[in-house]
Amino acid sequence: MISILRFLALITLGSGRVLSLPVEDDQTIFNPTLSSFQSSTVYEEGANTPIKGHINRTLPSGREYVLFVPEGYDHNVQHPLVLSFHGAGGNSSRQEILSQLTLPEHRIDDRPFLSAFPQGVNNDIWGMKHIWRGAPYANQSVDDVQFVKDILHDISRNYTLDPTRYYATGKSNGGGFTSLLACLPDTSSIFAAFGIISPALYQEALSFAGCFPSRAVPILHSHGVEDDDTPFLGRSRSENWEFGPEPRVDNWRKRWALRNGHEGTTKGVLPEPNEVYYPHTNTTEERWTLGKADVIALSVGGLGHSWPSTLGLDLAGRPNHIANFNLTSAHLLPFFSKNKLPKEFLDKY
């Protein structure tokens, strides 16, 4: 029986737009080979160093995440860490695949890095599965921000990490949650930089007001121009009454630049980028680099609601799910490599 929420998603409004929900493809599970390791330690019996590969972790709170430790991990070397958040209806395993973060050749600052893929929770009232804060349909009975901090604590007590190189990235609802983490005073001073992919920029993600990071925040944002789930041009409340308004992507980017100290040439007008490039066919890269932290924005022509990859791994944007470049290797990891957390923010929160 069709849920009331999915029925609402099929209603065509007067503007001709259709309310969109996470597509079923986002819920497809392509599970990599995972261990079922869930004990309080990540050391094999008799071993002096923690295990590598995929590890399922269950925290005392009951929340779960998948940790990937690369083969090149050295317990005597500090390694970067990336947390990557799936979209609504998605899952940890699927997020690993579409993000391509665990490919063996990938590095941050010329070092192998660990990556964690947290699992969202359900909201039965809305009929939504695997969701995050930063959305009207979020499960208010759980604390996703504390979950993030618990993950960092869990990994750091078992593995040797570089605390100046924690990074957060996510897509869709996970992208909105990543944006929320960038806005909050505590988490904006934990993560060195944020990669925000086709985010669901609801009011609850502080996309319009209430965004007060404790420092200038490096932001990389990628958005498909053909995205009809989180539209490039945003949505008014009347067009999206069930979920509330969403801002125009270009204005949201400019507000981040202004927040970072990149002033516009005209007082009261949002700043234009000071650099514009065309790194790939049909892709525009805008840069705001005159503030205390850079905002880098990719507008990908012909791409829908997908994490850009040449293999079209993110099916949510079908039929516009294939890009002519791989975002993670071409842009995300170089951006992370460029940015580290200033030492004055270490152990602040």
Wavefront OBJ file of the C-alpha trace (Angstrom):
o trace
v 0.000 0.000 0.000
v 1.452 3.325 -1.050
v 2.408 5.572 1.875
v 0.735 8.948 2.208
v 4.083 10.655 1.851
v 4.885 8.869 -1.379
v 1.406 9.691 -2.639
v 2.133 13.359 -1.920
v 5.367 13.024 -3.850
v 3.366 12.317 -6.977
v 1.165 15.396 -6.749
v 1.922 17.877 -9.484
v 1.707 21.430 -8.209
v 0.538 24.458 -10.114
v 4.113 25.358 -11.066
v 4.404 22.103 -12.973
v 7.020 20.739 -10.564
v 6.596 17.472 -8.731
v 7.417 16.966 -5.081
v 10.349 14.585 -5.030
v 11.438 12.040 -2.469
v 14.545 9.853 -2.317
v 14.286 7.436 -5.213
v 14.263 3.699 -4.690
v 17.689 3.423 -6.310
v 19.160 5.246 -3.316
v 18.065 2.308 -1.192
v 19.745 -0.324 -3.350
v 22.302 -2.226 -1.303
v 25.510 -3.118 -3.106
v 27.252 -4.506 -0.054
v 31.045 -4.837 -0.178
v 32.674 -7.686 1.680
v 32.340 -6.620 5.290
v 33.484 -8.218 8.490
v 30.870 -8.578 11.214
v 33.398 -7.327 13.736
v 31.489 -5.488 16.462
v 33.448 -6.041 19.673
v 34.897 -3.301 21.883
v 38.320 -3.681 20.277
v 39.543 -3.707 16.698
v 42.615 -5.790 17.478
v 42.806 -9.406 16.400
v 43.887 -11.762 19.135
v 47.637 -11.552 19.636
v 48.089 -8.663 17.187
v 49.911 -5.425 18.026
v 48.197 -3.317 15.398
v 44.486 -2.896 14.627
v 42.872 -4.705 11.721
v 42.462 -3.250 8.245
v 39.742 -3.424 5.606
v 36.019 -3.088 6.249
v 34.822 -3.151 9.838
v 31.217 -2.875 11.003
v 31.108 -0.865 14.222
v 28.223 -0.623 16.687
v 28.587 2.086 19.326
v 27.222 1.883 22.890
v 24.354 4.105 21.709
v 23.351 1.392 19.255
v 24.253 3.563 16.252
v 26.261 1.914 13.490
v 28.866 2.846 10.922
v 31.212 1.112 8.503
v 34.908 1.883 8.897
v 37.402 1.315 6.092
v 41.090 1.095 6.961
v 43.340 1.028 3.863
v 46.067 -1.536 3.374
v 48.639 1.272 3.559
v 47.682 2.163 7.118
v 50.736 2.479 9.383
v 50.031 2.547 13.124
v 53.114 4.737 13.639
v 51.933 7.432 11.214
v 49.077 9.908 11.631
v 46.426 9.392 8.954
v 43.588 11.647 7.695
v 39.971 10.586 8.224
v 36.896 11.237 6.061
v 33.294 10.800 7.208
v 30.817 10.421 4.338
v 27.040 10.656 4.846
v 24.515 8.938 2.580
v 21.297 10.498 1.319
v 17.827 9.830 2.712
v 16.909 6.216 2.044
v 20.543 5.356 1.384
v 22.968 3.292 3.409
v 26.606 3.121 4.412
v 27.613 0.511 1.860
v 26.004 2.323 -1.045
v 27.633 5.599 0.006
v 31.048 3.960 -0.048
v 30.548 2.795 -3.608
v 29.155 5.979 -5.125
v 31.698 8.210 -3.347
v 34.688 6.130 -4.537
v 36.542 7.131 -1.373
v 38.030 3.692 -0.687
v 39.796 3.145 -3.997
v 43.335 1.949 -3.167
v 45.147 4.670 -5.116
v 43.490 7.538 -3.260
v 45.474 9.750 -0.894
v 45.033 12.895 1.170
v 48.209 14.902 1.674
v 50.084 11.984 0.052
v 48.937 9.614 2.811
v 46.456 6.746 2.863
v 43.369 7.818 4.770
v 40.647 6.108 6.759
v 37.018 6.598 5.813
v 33.832 6.055 7.787
v 30.315 5.685 6.445
v 27.730 6.327 9.177
v 24.239 4.848 9.002
v 21.211 7.110 9.338
v 18.079 6.232 11.312
v 14.422 5.855 10.381
v 11.497 8.183 11.022
v 8.375 6.038 11.014
v 6.074 9.045 11.399
v 7.211 10.348 8.015
v 7.710 6.898 6.557
v 11.364 7.764 5.871
v 14.344 5.430 6.129
v 17.967 6.194 6.910
v 17.877 9.942 7.390
v 19.868 12.751 9.038
v 19.324 15.992 10.869
v 19.062 19.085 8.720
v 15.712 18.096 7.185
v 12.055 18.509 8.234
v 11.685 14.722 8.230
v 14.668 14.159 10.578
v 14.203 11.895 13.572
v 14.203 14.331 16.488
v 14.613 11.570 19.075
v 18.279 10.966 18.174
v 21.317 13.239 18.265
v 23.135 12.862 14.941
v 25.731 15.478 15.875
v 26.704 13.551 19.004
v 26.812 10.391 16.871
v 29.436 12.074 14.681
v 31.527 12.950 17.728
v 31.167 9.406 19.048
v 32.454 8.026 15.744
v 35.515 10.267 15.891
v 36.206 9.171 19.456
v 35.741 5.498 18.586
v 38.160 5.599 15.669
v 40.767 7.834 17.314
v 41.127 5.569 20.344
v 41.961 2.609 18.104
v 43.799 4.120 15.140
v 46.479 6.751 14.713
v 44.789 9.801 13.202
v 45.865 13.296 12.255
v 43.442 15.509 14.217
v 44.108 18.435 11.861
v 42.809 16.350 8.962
v 39.278 15.215 9.772
v 36.904 15.853 6.842
v 33.156 15.568 6.305
v 31.318 14.991 3.057
v 27.842 13.879 2.065
v 25.196 13.878 -0.620
v 21.517 14.939 -0.700
v 20.134 14.711 2.869
v 23.664 13.680 3.869
v 24.929 16.774 2.076
v 22.468 18.923 3.993
v 23.677 17.334 7.220
v 27.285 18.010 6.186
v 26.315 21.642 5.592
v 24.739 21.720 9.053
v 27.992 20.411 10.569
v 29.837 23.227 8.805
v 27.430 25.762 10.336
v 27.599 24.626 13.943
v 30.190 26.248 16.237
v 31.536 22.955 17.602
v 31.743 20.746 14.506
v 32.994 23.575 12.283
v 36.077 23.501 14.522
v 36.487 19.729 14.416
v 36.519 19.157 10.644
v 39.179 20.805 8.501
v 36.981 21.092 5.386
v 33.612 20.034 4.018
v 32.581 18.468 0.700
v 28.883 19.054 0.040
v 27.357 17.197 -2.917
v 23.870 17.937 -4.300
v 22.694 18.881 -0.804
v 19.107 19.077 0.385
v 19.299 22.645 1.676
v 16.276 22.827 3.919
v 15.762 25.470 6.588
v 16.702 22.855 9.179
v 20.193 22.686 7.621
v 20.530 26.415 8.457
v 20.560 27.191 4.744
v 18.755 30.525 5.131
v 19.653 31.733 8.618
v 21.275 30.671 11.872
v 24.574 29.473 10.394
v 27.284 30.578 12.842
v 30.503 28.576 12.455
v 33.279 29.322 14.912
v 35.751 30.002 12.101
v 36.002 30.521 8.365
v 35.146 27.155 6.790
v 36.601 25.670 3.563
v 33.675 24.499 1.417
v 33.653 22.426 -1.788
v 30.205 22.189 -3.350
v 29.127 20.212 -6.427
v 25.627 20.310 -7.907
v 24.099 18.922 -11.084
v 22.357 21.593 -13.134
v 19.684 19.036 -14.097
v 19.024 18.023 -10.493
v 15.246 17.879 -10.028
v 15.375 16.443 -6.498
v 17.320 19.331 -4.950
v 16.869 21.890 -7.756
v 19.720 24.158 -8.756
v 17.360 27.140 -8.761
v 15.839 26.237 -5.409
v 12.170 26.012 -4.499
v 9.701 28.331 -2.852
v 7.501 27.193 0.000
v 4.496 27.065 -2.321
v 6.386 24.765 -4.693
v 7.560 22.471 -1.904
v 5.106 22.959 0.937
v 5.680 19.541 2.481
v 9.391 20.179 3.037
v 9.669 23.973 3.044
v 11.714 26.261 0.784
v 15.207 25.586 -0.559
v 17.578 28.385 -1.631
v 19.056 28.981 -5.037
v 22.364 27.149 -5.134
v 24.298 30.185 -6.395
v 23.029 32.401 -3.561
v 23.797 29.733 -0.960
v 27.377 29.575 -2.241
v 27.747 33.351 -2.133
v 26.488 33.471 1.442
v 29.185 30.991 2.428
v 31.801 33.171 0.710
v 30.529 36.243 2.547
v 30.510 34.330 5.819
v 34.158 33.434 5.187
v 35.078 37.083 4.732
v 34.986 37.375 0.932
v 33.383 40.785 0.516
v 31.433 41.831 -2.561
v 32.311 44.876 -4.623
v 28.939 46.462 -3.808
v 27.747 46.775 -0.230
v 24.608 44.760 0.424
v 25.106 42.587 -2.682
v 26.290 38.998 -2.410
v 29.857 38.567 -3.720
v 30.591 37.159 -7.154
v 33.425 34.627 -7.551
v 36.834 36.117 -8.198
v 37.907 33.122 -10.297
v 35.976 31.100 -12.873
v 37.290 27.994 -14.669
v 35.953 25.301 -16.982
v 37.782 22.170 -15.803
v 35.613 19.704 -17.735
v 33.267 19.874 -20.683
v 29.972 21.439 -19.592
v 31.239 22.099 -16.048
v 31.858 25.518 -14.491
v 34.070 25.948 -11.444
v 33.600 29.144 -9.444
v 35.996 30.168 -6.688
v 35.703 32.666 -3.867
v 39.267 32.867 -2.527
v 39.560 36.388 -1.057
v 38.253 35.476 2.395
v 39.821 33.525 5.230
v 38.727 30.205 3.699
v 37.921 29.223 0.112
v 34.547 28.318 -1.327
v 34.885 26.169 -4.459
v 31.711 25.431 -6.438
v 31.161 23.095 -9.391
v 28.060 23.422 -11.564
v 27.837 20.243 -13.622
v 25.785 20.616 -16.780
v 23.743 17.601 -17.865
v 23.989 15.925 -14.446
v 21.020 15.141 -12.234
v 20.880 14.255 -8.539
v 24.132 12.284 -8.569
v 27.643 12.220 -7.156
v 29.709 12.877 -10.319
v 31.493 9.826 -11.706
v 32.284 8.509 -15.163
v 30.838 5.122 -14.196
v 27.480 6.583 -13.198
v 27.600 4.857 -9.825
v 24.955 7.097 -8.241
v 21.685 5.980 -9.801
v 19.563 8.632 -8.086
v 20.060 11.064 -10.976
v 18.969 8.694 -13.744
v 18.868 9.191 -16.656
v 21.339 12.032 -16.024
v 23.646 10.175 -13.646
v 26.892 9.924 -15.645
v 29.520 12.676 -15.539
v 32.645 13.116 -17.650
v 34.890 13.290 -14.581
v 35.234 11.693 -11.156
v 34.563 14.267 -8.480
v 36.395 12.455 -5.686
v 39.770 12.092 -7.394
v 39.666 15.256 -9.507
v 38.355 17.732 -6.921
v 37.345 16.448 -3.494
v 40.585 14.822 -2.347
v 42.831 17.606 -3.720
v 40.614 20.107 -1.879
v 40.914 18.141 1.345
v 44.677 17.852 0.868
v 44.924 21.621 0.617
v 43.080 22.273 3.874
v 43.962 21.339 7.440
v 42.474 22.508 10.710
v 44.364 25.397 12.310
v 46.074 24.145 15.455
v 44.374 26.729 17.668
v 41.123 24.778 17.221
v 42.526 21.420 18.302
v 40.816 20.062 21.418
v 38.592 23.136 21.571
v 35.469 20.987 21.574
l 1 2 3 4 5 6 7 8 9 10 11 12 13 14 15 16 17 18 19 20 21 22 23 24 25 26 27 28 29 30 31 32 33 34 35 36 37 38 39 40 41 42 43 44 45 46 47 48 49 50 51 52 53 54 55 56 57 58 59 60 61 62 63 64 65 66 67 68 69 70 71 72 73 74 75 76 77 78 79 80 81 82 83 84 85 86 87 88 89 90 91 92 93 94 95 96 97 98 99 100 101 102 103 104 105 106 107 108 109 110 111 112 113 114 115 116 117 118 119 120 121 122 123 124 125 126 127 128 129 130 131 132 133 134 135 136 137 138 139 140 141 142 143 144 145 146 147 148 149 150 151 152 153 154 155 156 157 158 159 160 161 162 163 164 165 166 167 168 169 170 171 172 173 174 175 176 177 178 179 180 181 182 183 184 185 186 187 188 189 190 191 192 193 194 195 196 197 198 199 200 201 202 203 204 205 206 207 208 209 210 211 212 213 214 215 216 217 218 219 220 221 222 223 224 225 226 227 228 229 230 231 232 233 234 235 236 237 238 239 240 241 242 243 244 245 246 247 248 249 250 251 252 253 254 255 256 257 258 259 260 261 262 263 264 265 266 267 268 269 270 271 272 273 274 275 276 277 278 279 280 281 282 283 284 285 286 287 288 289 290 291 292 293 294 295 296 297 298 299 300 301 302 303 304 305 306 307 308 309 310 311 312 313 314 315 316 317 318 319 320 321 322 323 324 325 326 327 328 329 330 331 332 333 334 335 336 337 338 339 340 341 342 343 344 345 346 347 348 349
